[in-house]
Amino acid sequence: MVPVREAEFVVRPRLERRSPEYLPPDPDETVAHITLLGPFADLADIDDGLVSELRDFFADVLPFAYRLTGISEFPGGTTYLSPQPSAPFRQLTHELHRRFPEFPPYGGQFDDVIPHVSVPIPDDEDVDTLRFELGPRLPIDAHAREASLLWWEPGKVRSLETFTFGTTAA
């Protein structure tokens, strides 16, 4: 995933109210993110070789700017912020899937990759409230500088590794 610190003010308070079991124990760890490839390897299968391969991959990715420009909903109700341009995220997802074909994006549930920052909607809020509160603050300027390998399960969210972009790029 690519952490989106610039959207933390939107995502974290809503996640705290909606699903606090998915908060990492470190309050400084970013929860707002754009998923690149998930689900990924089982925890037992993440070894030095896999981490090294990911580090090499992300070392060649140049950091890039983008904007979160709109509030949308997937069928089924998941609310999200849309990054523009979305192409760099799609490209990263497709390249990771090419390298790790055993892990299709979103478990192969969807035909299209739609990069997004999921925004949990607490029971005491709705999408219209989010649009009213956040709309005037859009777009949100953001920068992709790193990717993180996270392990998510209720009560056990943790960052396994962070990969800085552009460490070998000329």
Rosetta constraint file for C-alpha pairs under 8 A:
AtomPair CA 1 CA 33 HARMONIC 6.11 0.50
AtomPair CA 1 CA 34 HARMONIC 5.47 0.50
AtomPair CA 1 CA 35 HARMONIC 4.28 0.50
AtomPair CA 1 CA 36 HARMONIC 5.11 0.50
AtomPair CA 1 CA 37 HARMONIC 7.07 0.50
AtomPair CA 1 CA 147 HARMONIC 5.37 0.50
AtomPair CA 1 CA 148 HARMONIC 5.37 0.50
AtomPair CA 1 CA 149 HARMONIC 6.57 0.50
AtomPair CA 1 CA 150 HARMONIC 7.56 0.50
AtomPair CA 2 CA 33 HARMONIC 5.35 0.50
AtomPair CA 2 CA 34 HARMONIC 5.14 0.50
AtomPair CA 2 CA 35 HARMONIC 6.43 0.50
AtomPair CA 2 CA 36 HARMONIC 7.11 0.50
AtomPair CA 2 CA 144 HARMONIC 6.62 0.50
AtomPair CA 2 CA 145 HARMONIC 7.95 0.50
AtomPair CA 2 CA 146 HARMONIC 6.17 0.50
AtomPair CA 2 CA 147 HARMONIC 4.47 0.50
AtomPair CA 2 CA 148 HARMONIC 6.27 0.50
AtomPair CA 3 CA 30 HARMONIC 6.14 0.50
AtomPair CA 3 CA 31 HARMONIC 7.11 0.50
AtomPair CA 3 CA 32 HARMONIC 6.02 0.50
AtomPair CA 3 CA 33 HARMONIC 4.34 0.50
AtomPair CA 3 CA 34 HARMONIC 6.60 0.50
AtomPair CA 3 CA 144 HARMONIC 7.51 0.50
AtomPair CA 3 CA 146 HARMONIC 7.22 0.50
AtomPair CA 3 CA 147 HARMONIC 6.58 0.50
AtomPair CA 3 CA 148 HARMONIC 7.12 0.50
AtomPair CA 4 CA 8 HARMONIC 6.76 0.50
AtomPair CA 4 CA 30 HARMONIC 7.11 0.50
AtomPair CA 4 CA 31 HARMONIC 7.84 0.50
AtomPair CA 4 CA 32 HARMONIC 5.19 0.50
AtomPair CA 4 CA 33 HARMONIC 4.90 0.50
AtomPair CA 4 CA 34 HARMONIC 7.11 0.50
AtomPair CA 4 CA 117 HARMONIC 7.99 0.50
AtomPair CA 4 CA 142 HARMONIC 7.00 0.50
AtomPair CA 4 CA 143 HARMONIC 7.61 0.50
AtomPair CA 4 CA 144 HARMONIC 7.44 0.50
AtomPair CA 5 CA 30 HARMONIC 6.04 0.50
AtomPair CA 5 CA 32 HARMONIC 6.51 0.50
AtomPair CA 5 CA 33 HARMONIC 7.91 0.50
AtomPair CA 5 CA 142 HARMONIC 7.84 0.50
AtomPair CA 6 CA 140 HARMONIC 7.04 0.50
AtomPair CA 6 CA 141 HARMONIC 7.23 0.50
AtomPair CA 6 CA 142 HARMONIC 5.81 0.50
AtomPair CA 7 CA 11 HARMONIC 6.41 0.50
AtomPair CA 7 CA 32 HARMONIC 5.98 0.50
AtomPair CA 7 CA 140 HARMONIC 7.44 0.50
AtomPair CA 8 CA 12 HARMONIC 5.52 0.50
AtomPair CA 8 CA 30 HARMONIC 6.66 0.50
AtomPair CA 8 CA 31 HARMONIC 6.73 0.50
AtomPair CA 8 CA 32 HARMONIC 5.27 0.50
AtomPair CA 9 CA 13 HARMONIC 6.90 0.50
AtomPair CA 10 CA 14 HARMONIC 6.97 0.50
AtomPair CA 10 CA 119 HARMONIC 7.26 0.50
AtomPair CA 10 CA 134 HARMONIC 7.92 0.50
AtomPair CA 11 CA 15 HARMONIC 6.06 0.50
AtomPair CA 11 CA 31 HARMONIC 7.08 0.50
AtomPair CA 11 CA 32 HARMONIC 5.64 0.50
AtomPair CA 11 CA 118 HARMONIC 7.65 0.50
AtomPair CA 11 CA 119 HARMONIC 5.38 0.50
AtomPair CA 11 CA 120 HARMONIC 6.76 0.50
AtomPair CA 12 CA 16 HARMONIC 6.05 0.50
AtomPair CA 12 CA 31 HARMONIC 6.34 0.50
AtomPair CA 12 CA 32 HARMONIC 6.98 0.50
AtomPair CA 13 CA 17 HARMONIC 6.45 0.50
AtomPair CA 14 CA 18 HARMONIC 5.96 0.50
AtomPair CA 14 CA 119 HARMONIC 7.30 0.50
AtomPair CA 14 CA 120 HARMONIC 5.70 0.50
AtomPair CA 14 CA 121 HARMONIC 6.25 0.50
AtomPair CA 14 CA 122 HARMONIC 5.97 0.50
AtomPair CA 15 CA 19 HARMONIC 5.26 0.50
AtomPair CA 15 CA 20 HARMONIC 5.94 0.50
AtomPair CA 15 CA 22 HARMONIC 7.59 0.50
AtomPair CA 15 CA 23 HARMONIC 7.36 0.50
AtomPair CA 15 CA 119 HARMONIC 7.82 0.50
AtomPair CA 15 CA 120 HARMONIC 5.75 0.50
AtomPair CA 15 CA 121 HARMONIC 7.84 0.50
AtomPair CA 15 CA 122 HARMONIC 7.52 0.50
AtomPair CA 16 CA 20 HARMONIC 4.53 0.50
AtomPair CA 16 CA 23 HARMONIC 7.15 0.50
AtomPair CA 17 CA 122 HARMONIC 5.84 0.50
AtomPair CA 18 CA 120 HARMONIC 6.58 0.50
AtomPair CA 18 CA 121 HARMONIC 6.72 0.50
AtomPair CA 18 CA 122 HARMONIC 4.58 0.50
AtomPair CA 18 CA 123 HARMONIC 6.95 0.50
AtomPair CA 19 CA 23 HARMONIC 7.68 0.50
AtomPair CA 21 CA 154 HARMONIC 5.12 0.50
AtomPair CA 21 CA 155 HARMONIC 4.93 0.50
AtomPair CA 22 CA 152 HARMONIC 7.13 0.50
AtomPair CA 22 CA 153 HARMONIC 6.95 0.50
AtomPair CA 22 CA 154 HARMONIC 5.51 0.50
AtomPair CA 22 CA 155 HARMONIC 6.25 0.50
AtomPair CA 22 CA 156 HARMONIC 7.60 0.50
AtomPair CA 22 CA 157 HARMONIC 6.18 0.50
AtomPair CA 23 CA 27 HARMONIC 7.99 0.50
AtomPair CA 23 CA 31 HARMONIC 7.14 0.50
AtomPair CA 23 CA 155 HARMONIC 7.63 0.50
AtomPair CA 23 CA 157 HARMONIC 6.53 0.50
AtomPair CA 24 CA 29 HARMONIC 6.71 0.50
AtomPair CA 24 CA 31 HARMONIC 7.71 0.50
AtomPair CA 24 CA 155 HARMONIC 7.92 0.50
AtomPair CA 24 CA 156 HARMONIC 7.26 0.50
AtomPair CA 24 CA 157 HARMONIC 4.84 0.50
AtomPair CA 24 CA 158 HARMONIC 5.80 0.50
AtomPair CA 25 CA 157 HARMONIC 7.21 0.50
AtomPair CA 25 CA 158 HARMONIC 7.46 0.50
AtomPair CA 32 CA 117 HARMONIC 6.47 0.50
AtomPair CA 32 CA 118 HARMONIC 7.48 0.50
AtomPair CA 33 CA 116 HARMONIC 7.96 0.50
AtomPair CA 33 CA 117 HARMONIC 5.54 0.50
AtomPair CA 33 CA 118 HARMONIC 7.57 0.50
AtomPair CA 34 CA 115 HARMONIC 6.37 0.50
AtomPair CA 34 CA 116 HARMONIC 5.51 0.50
AtomPair CA 34 CA 117 HARMONIC 5.13 0.50
AtomPair CA 34 CA 118 HARMONIC 7.78 0.50
AtomPair CA 35 CA 115 HARMONIC 7.16 0.50
AtomPair CA 35 CA 116 HARMONIC 7.46 0.50
AtomPair CA 35 CA 117 HARMONIC 7.86 0.50
AtomPair CA 36 CA 89 HARMONIC 6.83 0.50
AtomPair CA 36 CA 90 HARMONIC 7.79 0.50
AtomPair CA 36 CA 92 HARMONIC 6.68 0.50
AtomPair CA 36 CA 93 HARMONIC 4.84 0.50
AtomPair CA 36 CA 96 HARMONIC 7.83 0.50
AtomPair CA 36 CA 105 HARMONIC 7.51 0.50
AtomPair CA 36 CA 115 HARMONIC 7.80 0.50
AtomPair CA 37 CA 93 HARMONIC 5.86 0.50
AtomPair CA 37 CA 96 HARMONIC 6.99 0.50
AtomPair CA 37 CA 97 HARMONIC 7.19 0.50
AtomPair CA 37 CA 103 HARMONIC 7.38 0.50
AtomPair CA 37 CA 104 HARMONIC 7.28 0.50
AtomPair CA 37 CA 105 HARMONIC 5.15 0.50
AtomPair CA 37 CA 106 HARMONIC 6.91 0.50
AtomPair CA 38 CA 103 HARMONIC 7.19 0.50
AtomPair CA 38 CA 104 HARMONIC 7.55 0.50
AtomPair CA 38 CA 105 HARMONIC 5.73 0.50
AtomPair CA 38 CA 106 HARMONIC 5.34 0.50
AtomPair CA 38 CA 107 HARMONIC 6.77 0.50
AtomPair CA 39 CA 103 HARMONIC 6.80 0.50
AtomPair CA 39 CA 104 HARMONIC 7.94 0.50
AtomPair CA 39 CA 105 HARMONIC 7.23 0.50
AtomPair CA 39 CA 106 HARMONIC 6.12 0.50
AtomPair CA 39 CA 107 HARMONIC 6.02 0.50
AtomPair CA 40 CA 103 HARMONIC 5.83 0.50
AtomPair CA 41 CA 45 HARMONIC 6.03 0.50
AtomPair CA 41 CA 46 HARMONIC 6.44 0.50
AtomPair CA 41 CA 103 HARMONIC 7.53 0.50
AtomPair CA 42 CA 46 HARMONIC 6.73 0.50
AtomPair CA 43 CA 151 HARMONIC 7.30 0.50
AtomPair CA 46 CA 50 HARMONIC 6.02 0.50
AtomPair CA 46 CA 51 HARMONIC 7.00 0.50
AtomPair CA 47 CA 51 HARMONIC 6.28 0.50
AtomPair CA 48 CA 52 HARMONIC 5.94 0.50
AtomPair CA 49 CA 53 HARMONIC 6.17 0.50
AtomPair CA 50 CA 54 HARMONIC 6.28 0.50
AtomPair CA 51 CA 55 HARMONIC 6.06 0.50
AtomPair CA 51 CA 161 HARMONIC 7.65 0.50
AtomPair CA 52 CA 56 HARMONIC 6.15 0.50
AtomPair CA 53 CA 57 HARMONIC 6.21 0.50
AtomPair CA 54 CA 58 HARMONIC 6.19 0.50
AtomPair CA 54 CA 163 HARMONIC 7.54 0.50
AtomPair CA 55 CA 59 HARMONIC 5.98 0.50
AtomPair CA 55 CA 163 HARMONIC 5.61 0.50
AtomPair CA 55 CA 164 HARMONIC 7.88 0.50
AtomPair CA 56 CA 60 HARMONIC 6.89 0.50
AtomPair CA 57 CA 61 HARMONIC 7.19 0.50
AtomPair CA 58 CA 146 HARMONIC 7.66 0.50
AtomPair CA 58 CA 147 HARMONIC 7.46 0.50
AtomPair CA 58 CA 163 HARMONIC 6.16 0.50
AtomPair CA 58 CA 164 HARMONIC 6.68 0.50
AtomPair CA 58 CA 165 HARMONIC 5.28 0.50
AtomPair CA 58 CA 166 HARMONIC 6.97 0.50
AtomPair CA 59 CA 163 HARMONIC 7.32 0.50
AtomPair CA 59 CA 164 HARMONIC 6.48 0.50
AtomPair CA 59 CA 165 HARMONIC 5.06 0.50
AtomPair CA 59 CA 166 HARMONIC 4.75 0.50
AtomPair CA 59 CA 167 HARMONIC 4.69 0.50
AtomPair CA 59 CA 168 HARMONIC 5.28 0.50
AtomPair CA 59 CA 169 HARMONIC 6.76 0.50
AtomPair CA 60 CA 165 HARMONIC 6.72 0.50
AtomPair CA 60 CA 166 HARMONIC 5.24 0.50
AtomPair CA 60 CA 167 HARMONIC 6.78 0.50
AtomPair CA 60 CA 168 HARMONIC 5.61 0.50
AtomPair CA 60 CA 169 HARMONIC 5.03 0.50
AtomPair CA 61 CA 165 HARMONIC 5.16 0.50
AtomPair CA 61 CA 166 HARMONIC 5.11 0.50
AtomPair CA 61 CA 169 HARMONIC 6.96 0.50
AtomPair CA 62 CA 145 HARMONIC 7.78 0.50
AtomPair CA 62 CA 165 HARMONIC 5.64 0.50
AtomPair CA 62 CA 166 HARMONIC 4.58 0.50
AtomPair CA 62 CA 169 HARMONIC 6.60 0.50
AtomPair CA 63 CA 143 HARMONIC 7.12 0.50
AtomPair CA 63 CA 144 HARMONIC 5.46 0.50
AtomPair CA 63 CA 145 HARMONIC 4.73 0.50
AtomPair CA 63 CA 146 HARMONIC 7.52 0.50
AtomPair CA 63 CA 165 HARMONIC 5.66 0.50
AtomPair CA 63 CA 166 HARMONIC 6.36 0.50
AtomPair CA 64 CA 143 HARMONIC 5.71 0.50
AtomPair CA 64 CA 144 HARMONIC 5.35 0.50
AtomPair CA 64 CA 145 HARMONIC 6.94 0.50
AtomPair CA 65 CA 141 HARMONIC 7.46 0.50
AtomPair CA 65 CA 142 HARMONIC 5.82 0.50
AtomPair CA 65 CA 143 HARMONIC 4.33 0.50
AtomPair CA 65 CA 144 HARMONIC 6.23 0.50
AtomPair CA 66 CA 83 HARMONIC 6.35 0.50
AtomPair CA 66 CA 84 HARMONIC 5.51 0.50
AtomPair CA 66 CA 85 HARMONIC 5.99 0.50
AtomPair CA 66 CA 141 HARMONIC 6.21 0.50
AtomPair CA 66 CA 142 HARMONIC 5.37 0.50
AtomPair CA 66 CA 143 HARMONIC 6.01 0.50
AtomPair CA 66 CA 144 HARMONIC 7.64 0.50
AtomPair CA 67 CA 83 HARMONIC 5.43 0.50
AtomPair CA 67 CA 84 HARMONIC 5.24 0.50
AtomPair CA 67 CA 85 HARMONIC 7.29 0.50
AtomPair CA 67 CA 139 HARMONIC 5.99 0.50
AtomPair CA 67 CA 140 HARMONIC 5.38 0.50
AtomPair CA 67 CA 141 HARMONIC 4.53 0.50
AtomPair CA 67 CA 142 HARMONIC 5.59 0.50
AtomPair CA 68 CA 81 HARMONIC 5.94 0.50
AtomPair CA 68 CA 82 HARMONIC 5.30 0.50
AtomPair CA 68 CA 83 HARMONIC 4.41 0.50
AtomPair CA 68 CA 84 HARMONIC 6.28 0.50
AtomPair CA 68 CA 138 HARMONIC 6.99 0.50
AtomPair CA 68 CA 139 HARMONIC 5.38 0.50
AtomPair CA 68 CA 140 HARMONIC 5.00 0.50
AtomPair CA 68 CA 141 HARMONIC 6.56 0.50
AtomPair CA 68 CA 142 HARMONIC 7.32 0.50
AtomPair CA 69 CA 81 HARMONIC 6.94 0.50
AtomPair CA 69 CA 82 HARMONIC 5.77 0.50
AtomPair CA 69 CA 83 HARMONIC 6.23 0.50
AtomPair CA 69 CA 84 HARMONIC 6.67 0.50
AtomPair CA 69 CA 138 HARMONIC 5.86 0.50
AtomPair CA 69 CA 139 HARMONIC 4.53 0.50
AtomPair CA 69 CA 140 HARMONIC 6.69 0.50
AtomPair CA 70 CA 81 HARMONIC 5.54 0.50
AtomPair CA 70 CA 82 HARMONIC 5.39 0.50
AtomPair CA 70 CA 83 HARMONIC 7.90 0.50
AtomPair CA 70 CA 135 HARMONIC 7.94 0.50
AtomPair CA 70 CA 138 HARMONIC 7.07 0.50
AtomPair CA 70 CA 139 HARMONIC 7.24 0.50
AtomPair CA 71 CA 79 HARMONIC 7.06 0.50
AtomPair CA 71 CA 80 HARMONIC 5.73 0.50
AtomPair CA 71 CA 81 HARMONIC 4.79 0.50
AtomPair CA 71 CA 82 HARMONIC 6.54 0.50
AtomPair CA 71 CA 131 HARMONIC 6.94 0.50
AtomPair CA 72 CA 79 HARMONIC 5.74 0.50
AtomPair CA 72 CA 80 HARMONIC 5.37 0.50
AtomPair CA 72 CA 81 HARMONIC 6.30 0.50
AtomPair CA 72 CA 82 HARMONIC 7.13 0.50
AtomPair CA 73 CA 77 HARMONIC 5.78 0.50
AtomPair CA 73 CA 78 HARMONIC 5.44 0.50
AtomPair CA 73 CA 79 HARMONIC 4.38 0.50
AtomPair CA 73 CA 80 HARMONIC 6.07 0.50
AtomPair CA 74 CA 78 HARMONIC 5.28 0.50
AtomPair CA 74 CA 79 HARMONIC 6.53 0.50
AtomPair CA 74 CA 80 HARMONIC 7.89 0.50
AtomPair CA 78 CA 118 HARMONIC 7.01 0.50
AtomPair CA 78 CA 119 HARMONIC 7.55 0.50
AtomPair CA 78 CA 120 HARMONIC 7.48 0.50
AtomPair CA 79 CA 118 HARMONIC 5.93 0.50
AtomPair CA 79 CA 119 HARMONIC 5.45 0.50
AtomPair CA 79 CA 120 HARMONIC 6.79 0.50
AtomPair CA 79 CA 121 HARMONIC 7.37 0.50
AtomPair CA 79 CA 127 HARMONIC 7.33 0.50
AtomPair CA 80 CA 116 HARMONIC 5.87 0.50
AtomPair CA 80 CA 117 HARMONIC 5.22 0.50
AtomPair CA 80 CA 118 HARMONIC 4.29 0.50
AtomPair CA 80 CA 119 HARMONIC 5.15 0.50
AtomPair CA 81 CA 116 HARMONIC 5.64 0.50
AtomPair CA 81 CA 117 HARMONIC 5.04 0.50
AtomPair CA 81 CA 118 HARMONIC 6.56 0.50
AtomPair CA 81 CA 119 HARMONIC 7.18 0.50
AtomPair CA 82 CA 86 HARMONIC 7.81 0.50
AtomPair CA 82 CA 115 HARMONIC 6.96 0.50
AtomPair CA 82 CA 116 HARMONIC 5.13 0.50
AtomPair CA 82 CA 117 HARMONIC 6.75 0.50
AtomPair CA 83 CA 115 HARMONIC 6.85 0.50
AtomPair CA 83 CA 116 HARMONIC 6.30 0.50
AtomPair CA 83 CA 117 HARMONIC 7.84 0.50
AtomPair CA 86 CA 90 HARMONIC 6.37 0.50
AtomPair CA 86 CA 114 HARMONIC 7.86 0.50
AtomPair CA 86 CA 115 HARMONIC 6.22 0.50
AtomPair CA 87 CA 91 HARMONIC 5.96 0.50
AtomPair CA 88 CA 92 HARMONIC 6.19 0.50
AtomPair CA 89 CA 93 HARMONIC 6.18 0.50
AtomPair CA 89 CA 115 HARMONIC 6.23 0.50
AtomPair CA 90 CA 94 HARMONIC 6.10 0.50
AtomPair CA 90 CA 113 HARMONIC 6.44 0.50
AtomPair CA 90 CA 114 HARMONIC 7.36 0.50
AtomPair CA 90 CA 115 HARMONIC 6.61 0.50
AtomPair CA 91 CA 95 HARMONIC 6.04 0.50
AtomPair CA 92 CA 96 HARMONIC 6.05 0.50
AtomPair CA 93 CA 97 HARMONIC 6.12 0.50
AtomPair CA 93 CA 105 HARMONIC 7.18 0.50
AtomPair CA 93 CA 113 HARMONIC 7.92 0.50
AtomPair CA 94 CA 98 HARMONIC 6.08 0.50
AtomPair CA 95 CA 99 HARMONIC 6.30 0.50
AtomPair CA 96 CA 100 HARMONIC 5.95 0.50
AtomPair CA 97 CA 101 HARMONIC 5.06 0.50
AtomPair CA 97 CA 102 HARMONIC 7.75 0.50
AtomPair CA 97 CA 103 HARMONIC 6.37 0.50
AtomPair CA 97 CA 104 HARMONIC 5.91 0.50
AtomPair CA 97 CA 105 HARMONIC 6.97 0.50
AtomPair CA 100 CA 104 HARMONIC 7.91 0.50
AtomPair CA 103 CA 107 HARMONIC 6.59 0.50
AtomPair CA 104 CA 108 HARMONIC 5.10 0.50
AtomPair CA 105 CA 109 HARMONIC 7.87 0.50
AtomPair CA 105 CA 110 HARMONIC 7.91 0.50
AtomPair CA 105 CA 113 HARMONIC 7.24 0.50
AtomPair CA 106 CA 110 HARMONIC 6.94 0.50
AtomPair CA 121 CA 125 HARMONIC 6.10 0.50
AtomPair CA 121 CA 126 HARMONIC 6.17 0.50
AtomPair CA 121 CA 127 HARMONIC 7.12 0.50
AtomPair CA 122 CA 126 HARMONIC 7.42 0.50
AtomPair CA 125 CA 129 HARMONIC 6.20 0.50
AtomPair CA 125 CA 130 HARMONIC 7.54 0.50
AtomPair CA 126 CA 130 HARMONIC 6.55 0.50
AtomPair CA 127 CA 131 HARMONIC 6.12 0.50
AtomPair CA 128 CA 132 HARMONIC 6.09 0.50
AtomPair CA 129 CA 133 HARMONIC 6.12 0.50
AtomPair CA 130 CA 134 HARMONIC 5.71 0.50
AtomPair CA 130 CA 135 HARMONIC 7.62 0.50
AtomPair CA 131 CA 135 HARMONIC 5.01 0.50
AtomPair CA 132 CA 136 HARMONIC 7.60 0.50
AtomPair CA 133 CA 137 HARMONIC 7.97 0.50
AtomPair CA 134 CA 138 HARMONIC 6.63 0.50
AtomPair CA 145 CA 164 HARMONIC 6.23 0.50
AtomPair CA 145 CA 165 HARMONIC 5.35 0.50
AtomPair CA 146 CA 162 HARMONIC 6.84 0.50
AtomPair CA 146 CA 163 HARMONIC 5.41 0.50
AtomPair CA 146 CA 164 HARMONIC 4.36 0.50
AtomPair CA 146 CA 165 HARMONIC 5.04 0.50
AtomPair CA 147 CA 162 HARMONIC 5.83 0.50
AtomPair CA 147 CA 163 HARMONIC 5.18 0.50
AtomPair CA 147 CA 164 HARMONIC 6.63 0.50
AtomPair CA 147 CA 165 HARMONIC 7.49 0.50
AtomPair CA 148 CA 159 HARMONIC 6.78 0.50
AtomPair CA 148 CA 160 HARMONIC 7.47 0.50
AtomPair CA 148 CA 161 HARMONIC 5.76 0.50
AtomPair CA 148 CA 162 HARMONIC 4.35 0.50
AtomPair CA 148 CA 163 HARMONIC 6.08 0.50
AtomPair CA 149 CA 159 HARMONIC 6.05 0.50
AtomPair CA 149 CA 160 HARMONIC 5.49 0.50
AtomPair CA 149 CA 161 HARMONIC 5.23 0.50
AtomPair CA 149 CA 162 HARMONIC 6.32 0.50
AtomPair CA 150 CA 157 HARMONIC 7.24 0.50
AtomPair CA 150 CA 158 HARMONIC 5.76 0.50
AtomPair CA 150 CA 159 HARMONIC 4.48 0.50
AtomPair CA 150 CA 160 HARMONIC 5.55 0.50
AtomPair CA 150 CA 161 HARMONIC 7.30 0.50
AtomPair CA 151 CA 156 HARMONIC 7.56 0.50
AtomPair CA 151 CA 157 HARMONIC 5.64 0.50
AtomPair CA 151 CA 158 HARMONIC 5.43 0.50
AtomPair CA 151 CA 159 HARMONIC 6.37 0.50
AtomPair CA 151 CA 160 HARMONIC 6.89 0.50
AtomPair CA 152 CA 156 HARMONIC 6.43 0.50
AtomPair CA 152 CA 157 HARMONIC 4.56 0.50
AtomPair CA 152 CA 158 HARMONIC 6.75 0.50
AtomPair CA 153 CA 157 HARMONIC 5.80 0.50
AtomPair CA 166 CA 170 HARMONIC 7.93 0.50
